[in-house]
Structure formats: structure tokens, C-alpha cells
Amino acid sequence: MQVNYRQRLSYLLLFTFLFKLLIAGLIELGNDEVYYYTYALQLDWSYFDHPPMVGLLMRLTSLNLLWVNEVTMRLGAIIGSCISTYFIFKIGSLIKNERTGWFASLIFNCSVYTGIISGLFILPDSPQIVFWVGSLYIMCRMILNEEDKKTHLWLLLGLLIGLATLSKVHGLYLWAGFGLFIIIKKIKWLTKWQLYASALITAICILPIVYWNVQNDFITYQFHSARVMNHHIQIDSFLRELAGEFLYQNPIIFILIIFSIIYCLKNKILSSVTNVWLICMGLPMIFLFLGIALFNSTLPHWSGPGFISLFFFAAVYLDEETKKEKLYPRMMKFASGLIILLIIVATAIIKLAPFNLGSQKVENYGEYCPTLDLSGWKTFSAAFTKLSKDDIKNGRMQTNSSIIIHNWFPGGHIEFYTSRLCGLPVIGIGSIDNLHKFAWLNKGRKKIELNDDAYCIVPSNLPFDPIVAYKDYFTTIEQAEIINQVRGKRVVRYFYVYRLKKCKQVPESVLK
């Protein structure tokens, strides 16, 4: 009986969409997610950390911020993952057959990076992966179907790479990898005017990033270059990056990829052109970040897109080495079981665990516990809202009080959960390296004036002393209540709420 792989793909898309939708509604937004909500709050040509696409996507899925919750914030990532899966299937079908496309789709969704990090949580990677995979699909058509004479495909490729770059500057690697492939295998393409027109479209797409940085003294590149300018070898950083890539790709998928590349090259299963293209679009990027990790601290998801083209080696291997009637080879059963188990267990811990996984000391209780980034803010915000309303009613705080933050985290959570509920504005006081986007949000908000009052919220997992930090700005700083985060009937974190009374010196803005 012949398998209808397109029908199976539709089942996969429906299952992953509904499953992720359920998880998205169960857990609160993480540190990065609530921070990127600030992009949607104040749209701009670009931002301190990244280009604008993730903010635009959140605006779209929340109906211009009229419908704001965890699901609508993450909806773009979930839908984007489904779109990417469809094009992964199409690429695999072009490379070998629909069975290969089916296996590639499974692998894509079993990778922690493409399946969860960019496919469930809302990050700049979320829209980027859609355009990244779309670019690979156009390249694949030009290379394998010999459609390189179609001008519209070249122009579409330039647009997709431009949009990938508007999501995250890593998108420019698509031109680097494709350019390397052209030099090695398609040198005659360098004479095509369409190639240069395509590159011009990409350049036009990224003009907003350049424009914003010109206006802001190229602050984005000063920030990111400072993160990769260490000249001392750091073996621990390299090992962390390697271990992170192993875990972020799903250990089973990571091992399968390495074995499959060797297998496919050794047995000459794919054409030389296909092999070179897939390798050029992946391995140099991975090695680049491993090299950077030798000297600087990196994050494993930076190299995540580089693994996507390598998924197809694994898919081809599974097509070659498994029985034709098998829809779910043993390795894919293990890989999918592992990622589903990971999601369920992680969700259960985040929602129910009567412990935190971080520090047990009172002074930094819960520090380094990742589950606290995804829980507790809703209940705290409700308790704080009641506290602030009682304070204003009793004349203990002024009606125009604000909430002071010193860092983008926990600033993002306070902005998304606390400020939206209680109605008090968030104001950043500190350096731009700590405030990030909040420095620009300050410009559109009421400034703190003499004799104003403010609150400062300090979660115990992010220790900070507002008495030391703000003593020059306020006449008195008093500690209010300690609001406990209770999970599984046990306290897993404390929220310290300070009252900052009567501003005596107006804080200087970091942006003049």
C-alpha cells in the first residue's frame, strides 16, 4: 500500500500546531519573550539588540496589541513553524523523494531549536527560520530543478534573505553560504545580472537597520562587537557551545546528523552539487560560532539555523536505511518521544514543582532556576496590584507613582505582567547596556519629577539593592511586603517590593 506522505504531513502540522498552542497557554512568557514585547509596544526601524521583525510579528498576531496574552504573543512562532515544516517537506522531496521530505519534516520538529526554541517561543529566530527555510527552498529549485534562468526566483531569493536579515542579522549568512557554493560549483552564475539584482534587493531590505543605527551611532554593532572581542582562549566557553549545540538539536538528532553526513558522502548517495550546497549552507556557520566560542561566551541557538540544511542528510539516510513502509523509524520514535517528554516534564515542573532548581540561600533564593523565568508573574502581579491600590487609597503612595527598573530583566516581566495589570508605568534608571530597549521607552513616557514616588520590585532570583542604587534620587526608601511565589504549596521565590518616596534628584536620561 502506497503511503500518502502529503496527508501524513497535514496530520503532523495539525498535531504540532494544537500541541504547541496548548503549551503556549499553560506557561508564562520567558525573559526574552517579554522583552521582545517591548519591540511591539514601540515600533521602530530597528532596535538595540535586533532588527524589527519580531516586534512586527507580535503586533500582527495580537491584532495590533488589542488581544495580548501568552498565546497571541507566541502564535507567530507556532504558525511560522508549520510554514517552515511545509517547505522542509518540499525541499526533501526535491532532493530525493517525498519520503525524504517526510523524514526531514519529522527531524525539523524533533530538533529542540527549530521545534521549540524558535517554533514555540517567540524570539527573533521565530520569523527568521521561516525566511531561512524559504530561501533554502528557492535555492533548491534553482540548483536541482535548474530553474536558475527564472528571474522571479532570483528576486524572491533576495527578498527572503532580506526578510531573514530583518529578523536577525545572522540572515546575511545565507548569502555567504550560497556565495561559497556558487564559487565552488556554479561559477558561471557570477555572470548573471539576476544574482546582483537579488543581492541589491537584500541590501534595500536592510536599509531600515542601517538607518536606525546611523541615527543611534551604530549602537547595535558596538554592543554585539563587545560580546565577541575577547582575545583569550576560553576552553570552557567552547565546551559549553559544543554541549549546547548537542542539546539544542536533540542529542539523537545531533548524532544522526553526524553519522548521516559521513554515510551519504561515503556512499555517494546524493550528487556532488547537492552535497556541496547542503554543507555550504550549514557547516561553515556552525564552525564559525564554535571558533567564536573559543574566545568568547556564546549562546548555542546562534548557530541553530546552520543545522537546518544538514537535516536533509539525516532524512536521506533514513530513507535509504529503513524499510519502505516505515513511517516512523526507531531513531525518530526515540527523538520525538524525547522532545515530547521534555516538553511535558518541563511544563509540569514549571507549573507544579514544589521546589526551585537554583540557589537555596535567602539572599538570592531561586537564582539560576530557569523555571522561574516562566512562572509566578501572574500571581505576583495580581498581589502587587492590590498592594499598590491600597497604598494609593490610604495615601501611602501618590497616584502618579511609577515602577523603577534597572535592567531589561526583570523589566520585561514587570512591563508585560505587572504594569499592564496595575496601570503604573515602568521607568528605567541605569546604563543603556542594562536597560536596552527600555532606554527608548523612557523617551515616550512621563518622566520622574521632584517629589514623585515610585516602586521597585526585586525578585529574589535576581538580587539587587535599590537602597544603594537609588539613595541619591529619593528621600526615603522603605521595604514593603514580601510577596511569596508559591508552587506545589511551597515557596519557590520571594518578591521584594520597595517604596521609593519623594524624588529629590531627577535621574538623568541615558538617551539625550
Protein Blocks (a to p, Z undefined) as FASTA:
>chain_A
ZZdfklmmmmmmmmmmmmmmmmmmmpccdfklmmmmmmmmmgcfbdfkbcfklmmmmmmm
nonolagcfklmmmmmmmmmmmmmmmmmmmmmmmmmmmlmmmmmmmmmmpmklmmmmmmp
ccfklmmmmmmmmmmmmmmmmmmnopmlpmklmmmmmmmmmmmmmmomklmmmmmmmmmm
mmmmmmmlmmpmklmmmmmmmmmmmmmmmmmmmmnoommmmmmmmmmmcfbdcfklmmmm
mmmmmmmnopklmmmmmmmmmmmmmnomacfklmmmmmmmmmmmmmmmmmmmmmmccdfk
lmmmmmmmmmmmmmmmmmmmpcfklmbdfklmmmmmmmmmmmmmmmmmmmmogcdfbdfb
fklgoihiaklmmgojlmmmmmmmmmmmmmmmnopacfkbccddfbfblklmmmmmmmmm
nopacddeddfklnmmmmmmmmmpccddehiacdddddfklgcdfklmmmmmpmbdcddd
dddddeehiafbdcdddddehifbdcddfbZZ
